[in-house]
Amino acid sequence: MARQFIDLIARFAPDIEDCLIHHEVLGPPDIERRIGLTGGNIFQGEVTPDQMWEGRLSPRTPVPSMYLCGAATHPAGSVIGLNGRNAAAAVLGDAGLGLPVRSAETVGGA
């Protein structure tokens, strides 16, 4: 399986092999055994329409000052960081503050 992905990436980045030190492929049983995620599901739920978007947990909870930001929260598990951003927005909103607005210069790094 790893070979297939490396070969695919190499079509666009021919030197990818030289950049790799180690690789490992883990399936759901491996992830469940090593990390304890039920069913090895890194998304804390299936990636199906009924378990996405509004079907995910809100960062706000009924417990005062307790917020959620894991993969089970909206918009779902991934590495884009929106779960944490949503939780931060809820915290700041509940504190009467807003998310800081960044200018185009700071967003683009210019």
MOMOZI-V783286 format. One record per pair of residues at least 24 apart in sequence whose ideal C-beta (glycine too) atoms are under 7 Angstrom apart, sorted by the first residue. I is the first residue (numbers start at 1). GAP is how many residues later the second one is. D is the distance in whole Angstrom. If there is no record, write none. Layout:
# MOMOZI-V783286
I,GAP,D
I,GAP,D
This chain:
# MOMOZI-V783286
1,24,5
42,29,7
42,35,6
43,28,5
43,33,6
43,34,3
44,26,6
44,27,4
44,28,4
44,33,6
45,27,6
47,29,7
52,24,5
59,27,5
59,28,4
59,31,4
60,30,5
67,24,6
